[in-house]
Amino acid sequence: MRMELLLETPLEIEVRSEETRPAKPEKKRKRRRVHIRTKERCPRCKRPFKRSKHFGLVCIRCKTRPSKFYVDLSWKGKRIRIYSFKNGQSLSS
C-alpha cells in the first residue's frame, strides 16, 4: 500500500540549469592602498606630473620628473602620508 502511494505522487527533482543557479558574488577588486605621489609641479610648464606606466611620475609635455615624493597609504580606514625616513631624510629620487 505504501509503495502505491509513493508511485502515485510525482517525484520532484530539482534540476538547476545555468540560468536558474544563484549568481556567484563578483569578486571585489581590491584597490591599491599604497600610492607614490608628489606635491610638486613641472618647473617648466607648471602642470602637475602624470603617472606613466614605464617611467613613474613624469611631465608628459616637458619630460621632467619630480625630485621629492611621498607615500600615501590607507591603514584601517585612516589615510597616512609618509614624507621622510625616520632620520629626517626626505623621500627623493
URWOPE-V559352 format. One record per residue. RES is the residue in three letters. PHI is phi as a letter, one per 20 degrees, with the letter a starting at -180 (none if undefined). OMEGA is omega as a letter, one per 20 degrees, with the letter a starting at -180 (999 if undefined). BURIAL is # if it has 24 or more other ideal C-beta (glycine too) atoms within 12 Angstrom, else .. Layout:
{{RES | PHI | OMEGA | BURIAL} {RES | PHI | OMEGA | BURIAL}}
This chain:
{{MET | none | a | .} {ARG | f | r | .} {MET | f | r | .} {GLU | f | r | .} {LEU | f | r | .} {LEU | f | a | .} {LEU | f | a | .} {GLU | f | a | .} {THR | e | a | .} {PRO | f | r | .} {LEU | e | r | .} {GLU | d | r | .} {ILE | d | a | .} {GLU | e | r | .} {VAL | d | r | .} {ARG | d | r | .} {SER | e | r | .} {GLU | f | a | .} {GLU | f | a | .} {THR | e | r | .} {ARG | f | r | .} {PRO | f | a | .} {ALA | f | r | .} {LYS | f | r | .} {PRO | f | a | .} {GLU | f | r | .} {LYS | f | r | .} {LYS | f | r | .} {ARG | e | a | .} {LYS | f | r | .} {ARG | f | r | .} {ARG | f | a | .} {ARG | d | a | .} {VAL | d | r | .} {HIS | c | r | .} {ILE | d | a | .} {ARG | c | r | #} {THR | b | r | #} {LYS | e | a | .} {GLU | f | r | .} {ARG | c | r | .} {CYS | f | a | .} {PRO | f | a | .} {ARG | e | a | .} {CYS | d | r | .} {LYS | m | r | .} {ARG | e | r | .} {PRO | f | r | .} {PHE | f | r | #} {LYS | d | r | .} {ARG | e | r | .} {SER | d | a | .} {LYS | f | a | .} {HIS | d | a | .} {PHE | d | a | .} {GLY | m | r | .} {LEU | e | a | #} {VAL | b | r | .} {CYS | e | a | #} {ILE | f | a | .} {ARG | f | a | .} {CYS | e | a | .} {LYS | m | r | .} {THR | e | r | #} {ARG | c | r | #} {PRO | f | a | #} {SER | e | r | .} {LYS | c | a | .} {PHE | c | r | #} {TYR | b | a | #} {VAL | e | a | .} {ASP | d | a | .} {LEU | b | r | .} {SER | d | a | .} {TRP | b | a | .} {LYS | l | r | .} {GLY | n | r | .} {LYS | d | r | .} {ARG | e | a | .} {ILE | c | r | .} {ARG | d | a | .} {ILE | d | a | .} {TYR | d | a | .} {SER | b | r | .} {PHE | f | a | .} {LYS | f | a | .} {ASN | e | r | .} {GLY | n | r | .} {GLN | f | a | .} {SER | f | r | .} {LEU | f | a | .} {SER | c | a | .} {SER | e | 999 | .}}
